[in-house]
Each structure stands twice: as structure tokens, then as C-alpha cells.
Amino acid sequence: MTTKTWRIAAAAAVLLIAATSFVCATGTSEDGGFPQRPISYVIPFNPGGQSDVTATYQKPYLEDVLGVNVTIRHQPGAGGALAWANLVNADPDGYTLSGNNLPHIIIQPLVRDDAGYETEDLKPLYLFQTTPIGIAVAPDSPFNTLQELVDYAADHPGELTVTGSGTHTGHHLAILQLQHQTGTEFTYIPATGAAPSVANFLGGHSQVIMANSNDLVAHQDEMKVLAIGTTDRFPQLPEAPTFIEAGVEMTAGIDRGVCLPPDTPEDVVAVLEAAFDEVSRDPEFRAQMDELGFVTHSIGATEFAEYIDRRKTEIETVLRELGEI
Amino acid sequence: MGPMLLEALTGVLNPVSLLFVVVGVSAGIIVGALPGLTATMAIALLVPFTFTMQPVFGLVLLGAIYSGAIYGGSFSAILINTPGTPSAIATTFDGYPMAQKGEAYRAITTATLASVIGGLIGVAFLIFLSPPLARASLKFGPPEYFWLAVFGLTIIAAVSPRSMIKGLVGGGIGLLISTIGIAPIQGAVRFNFGTLALQNGISLIPALIGFFCIPEVLRMAESSSTSSDAVVPYKRQRKMVTRVFHALIRKPWLLLRSAILGTIVGIIPGAGGNIAGLVGYNEAMRASKNKEKFGTGIMDGVAASESANNAEVAGSLIPMLTLGVPGAPPAAVLFGALLLQGMRPGAELFTYHGATIHAFLFSVILANIEILPLGIILGRAVAALMQRTKVQTMAPLIIFLSMIGAYSIYNNVADIYTMVVVGLLAHALRKAGFFPGPIVLGLILGPFAEQGLLQSILMGRAGGSIFQVFFTRPISLILIILTIISVVTPIVVHYRTKRGKHSRIVDSVTRQEASE
């Protein structure tokens, strides 16, 4: 065995050294300031999802602006809580940042005894997009407007089944908000993700679906969209009214941004904030995001933090009044 | 249609595409063979690189990796009794006993040929029957998932070689472990004993590595007395490929049945290659005249599992391409890759992007054919290398690779602890006669059963009748009948052959039932 094994070991060692030096060579910026080495961009969800797709789009632009490599790492689990709990304990040096999804980071600490982090622990960095959530029924459904659906639910509490992705998620919150605003009761049947919930709905196993805008657009021939959670009409579904137009005072969506470990120094925050700002204002990037059905924003750290506080108050009220917490 | 297919063919039959198929399949095999590195991960890592490529080339590369990785999982299943990807769980049942008998190369050849044939049958379904099959898959609702899981649990009979009672207890342990973490419906955190590490439950892949790999390595270390011990004995025989091919071709139903089952399981969203392999294995055993030989190291077992899991690859692409609903986790990542290329799954995909998509489908055919030479060459090399490597080198190396594998799946250190604890537990259980097969089955099917059950109950409550939801839907009825057949068959066999090797198993079934 000896010679062959040694040869393989030697080859492996050479490869390893080559790989390390490659990483070192590509990962430095010219001046002495932040950043000096590759940045980890943690996605708290599975690859292939919207957070991942967005980060993959951002990566080349960010690398261009920051002058260092940006590595996307996936750390799914516990609806994102696993990654956020880890982020709280990460070095606050700016080299680790994480996707920041609302309402997840607000609901999880509220409903779990110990989610591993508190909403306030995550330092908001930048908010770049929202995926609106809409409500839809099958094409042959007797309901043609949100009002008809709500009226029926008011007379028949718990009889209508609604599918959506997961418990204590944006979809779950959206149906809770609708119940809260209209005083109705639906039976929410959580699926294990957006794709299974769409399959559940298309197969006729639920009468109503709460879905992300991209799924509503992709399957628009197979459903009637009764309302969408934006403030203005959603350009890709011009026929669908907003919840507010349909008479229910609510918006619904998944907000996506990035956050940092607590106590990250302000000058580091400023560098990263400027980088994300430049990327999300890039016309080419914006066009790509529009095409995927996202609503884009350019909201910096301070304003993002205020937004999170405001949402937290709203969500806490809804959950408390419906007895969820 | 004509010019589009021609364009698709030129998209595939050019040097760059062909190179990508070879590179993709080889890389896939290596990734698949390393426990913990899965097809999903390999595809996810590569998507950013394909982003800047022409769509055809990007998709060709990803499709080749997917096919290669699912096949590659059989290497470690056969050689070290550890499924390289979850899809290869059922391959361990007969593959490793074959290797122990010195037939590692024969097992790998069988796995290779079965993968190629199964994969090609799956692609045939993908190309010719996508739209109707995808429509039919939507009929699978919560009650059907529940019954599928219950049917799946009857496989415990097939994977409990010694004692049925211990198999059932093992299945129960697996089901219990699967309840750790956040409850799928109501969202409560269960059995985490106040630790954050258990908030997400026991991750499947670290647990798989722990259950299969660690006990094997410990056993290896315990039993090795002399320094020249090889991990598996290895004999290289001449004309192996032709001989295995002739043996397999004489049992066309074995491969066809597994491939069809694998395709169906692939189409059903959420049920992946692991379930495909297990169902293929179980049905092959049930149809066989020599049931008692399954699990002792026979070709049929390896062939049944491998043709099912490679057919599942194409199956999982069917609902993804036609409906935009991925059939398995790796397909979900491919879905993300399509979106990045600006291609939306659905009808538009087969018309507007028709040339690209057909080129992709052709490349999956090529990838499956490429598995043949690449698998034989790599398989021979790997099997020979393992034979020459001493246990002292091999045991720590496997532990090292296991740790990397467990960590890399979610970049989470806690998963390494999970793997080690599960591994030690599995070692102790094994000494007490509990094998990992039933436990892992419970672990995989538990969440399916739980979600299906609770979602169905919610549906029943809303609609007024829980009974109706569970017992009146056509696919559910078929699954219920299959479950009953699967449970009753061993008892009937018992009365027919009172003194067969099978009777001990059957005895324990009947005793178990009498006590209930």
C-alpha cells in the first residue's frame, strides 16, 4: 500500500495548499480598512428559495463594491432560528452577516420560550425587498371577491381550509391578520414549505391559499387571486385588488434584508450599508428583482430598525388578541 | 417540434456539453460516495457557477451531477455499510453483505447497471409522460401522505433480518426520535430538554451517518487483530460486467418494477430517493420466491434499490418542470437554478424554452449512460483502494470524513455531536440486536405520518367528517389495501411453509398481534 497512499496524500496536500493560497490571494482589498478578507453571507433557509436566489444575484455586485469574496453559506433549520441563534454569538466584526426575514425574526422569539435569540439581538443592516403575500381560491370556486369569502367564513366558522407555508410564518400571520381584522375563523393547514402548499392547493386539498407573489404569478391561470398584501396594486397582477381596496386594513408580505451580530462597530456597519445600498440601487439588479416578482426597497440601517419596531408592536397585538401567545 | 428537437440535439452533442456531462457525472459520483455530502449540496454549491454560463451548459452540468451523486451513494453503502446519500439506504441491506462475502466488485457492477437502466426508464417517463403524471401527482393530499408513510412502515418486516419484535421496537425508537424539535403543525418545541441544539430536531443526515457509519467503524476496530486486515475482501473477476448484465436481463421485472416505483415516488412532492429505494427494495422482496435470501447479500436487493433511486431522479424533475413544484430537495435547488436563468417552470418552459429544456432532458439520458463506464472505472479503483488500505488507516479516515460530512450539511457543529451520540447509541443497540434499518425508517417516515395525520384531521374537522377524509379517497384506499397485503403476506406464508427460515419472523408477528 505504502507508495500509492503516500502519493495520494502528497497530491492532496499540494491541492490543499494551492486552494488556500488561492483564497488568500483573491481576498484582500487595497487600502487597510474593512473588509480585508472574505465575508460570509449566511442564508437561514434551504438553497433554491427566494432568500438564496436573491443572495446569489447580489453576490457578484457585492464583491465588486467591497473588493473581497462573498461566500454564501446555507444554515437552514427551525424556520431560520438556527442561523439567527448562531449569528448572535458570531464575532461582531462584519465578516459574518445573515439574511434577515420579517416576520420570522419577530414571531419566533414571541412564540417560543427560547428561540436562541431576541429580535433586538439582531442588528439590522439593510432592507432590500418584499415578497407580497396574496390570498387566492380555485378558478371554479364560488367566491369571486374577498368580501364574498369573508362573508361565508363569518357564517361558517372554521369550515374553509387555508393552506400556506408553515406555522408562525408570514403566511400564518397573514391568515391570522385576516381573521383578526374581519372577526372570522378559517382552518389553517400548514404545509412544510411554499412548494408543498402550492401542490396541496392545486390538488384541491384546500379551498384557499396564502401564497407568495411569485407563486401567484406562476400559477395565475389556475387560481383567482382575491387580494394581495401590497399598499398599491402589484404590477405583475394588475387585476388583483389590495387587501385595503377589498376592505380589510392590512398588508402582508415577507420582508428580506440583512442583519449583523449585536455590537458590530458602527464604521463597519456603515461600509456594509453603503455596499448594499449601491447594489440595490443598481438599475440592472433592480430589473432582475422586478422580473422575479419582488418589490424592491432601499432602506438603510436606522430606518430598518424603526420599521422592525413598528412591525413588532403590530404583530404582538394581533397574536395576543387572537390568543396565540 | 422538428427544428426545436434538432436545436436541442446540437445543444447536447457538442464538445462542451459532452465534457460537462463527463465532469458532472464524475464529480457527482465522488460527492455521492462521501457520506454527508449530498446531491442537494453539490447542486447548491454549483448553481452560482452555472449562473454565468449559457443556460444549456449550466443545466447539463447540474443534471449530470444530480444523476451521478444519487448513483455514487451506492459506493459507500456497499463498501462501508454507510449510505453516501440518503437514497442509498436500501442499498446497504444487500450491498454490504455482498462486500463482506468478497463480492464488492460484483455489487458495484450490479448497482451501476441497475442505476443506468433504472435512470433511463425514469427519463423515458420524464420525456413521454410528464404532463399527465404531474397532474396525477397533485391528487396526493395529506391523507395519501399519511397512508404512504404507514405503508412505508410495513417495510420494517423486510429490513428486520433477525427478529420482527426488535424491528418494530427499532421502528418505534425511530418514530420517537423524529418527534424531537419543532412540531410541524402547531409549532411547539418538543423534547429539546432546554437545549437550543435540539430546537430543529435530529437532522436526518448526521443521524444517518451516525446510525450506519459509526457502529461499522467501531466493529471494524474491535474485530481487527492483525495489521493486514483489509476493510472488505476484494476479488476482481473477469467479464464481470457482461455476467452481471446477463443475470439482470433475465429478471426484467425486477428492474422495471423498481424503476416505475422509483419514478412514482419521485413525482410525489416531498418523498425523495430514500423512500424510492426502500419501496423498490421491499416490493422486490415481496415479489421474490427467495424472500429469505434478501438481506444476506444478493444481487437482486442491490439492483432493486439502485434502479429505484436513479429512476427517482427523473421522476422528481417531472412536477418541477411541468408544474413548478419540485419533487425532491435536489430538484428544488435545480428549480432555483432555472429561476436564476430566467426560466419559469410550466407550459412556457416546454414551448418558449423548448430547445434548452429538451437539450437538458437529452443530457440526463447521456448522464445515465456515462454512469456505466465512469462507475465501473471509479468503482473498481475505489474497491481496490479500500482493499489495500489497512483498518488502522481506514477507521480513523472514515470517522474524519463522517465528521466533515455531518458538519457540512448545515455548517453546524451541533450536528457533529448528534452524529457521535447517535453513533454510540446505534453501536449499543446493535449489540442488543437492534439494526439501524428499522430505526432509520421510523426516523424518515415519522414526520410524513405526523404531518399527514394532523393535516388530514384538520381537513376532516373543517369538512365535517374525519372518517371520510381517511377512508374514502381512491388513492388512500389503494395504499390501505397495499398496507394490509404487506402485513398479512408474512402470516399467510407462515401457514403455508410451517418450517421455512421465515417462520421465526412470522412467529413474532403473530405473537405481536396476539398480544395486542
Interface residues (C-beta under 8 A of the other chain):
Chain A: M1 K4 T5 N46 P47 G48 G49 D52 V53 T56 Y57 K59 I72 R73 H74 Q75 P76 G77 A78 G79 A81 L82 A85 N86 V111 R112 D113 D114 A115 G116 G158 E159 L160 T161 T167 H168 T187 I189 P190 A191 T192 A195 P196 V198 A199 N200 L202 G203 G204 H205 S206 D215 A218 H219 E291 L292
Chain B: T40 I43 A44 V47 P48 F51 S137 L138 K139 F140 G141 P142 G181 I182 A183 P184 I185 Q186 G187 V189 G194 L196 Q199 N200 S203 P269 G270 P319 L323 G324 V325 P326 P329 A332 V333 L334 F335 G336 A337 L339 L340 G342 R344 P345 G346 R388 T389 K390 T393 Y410 N411 N412 Q451 Q455 L458 M459 R461 A462 G463
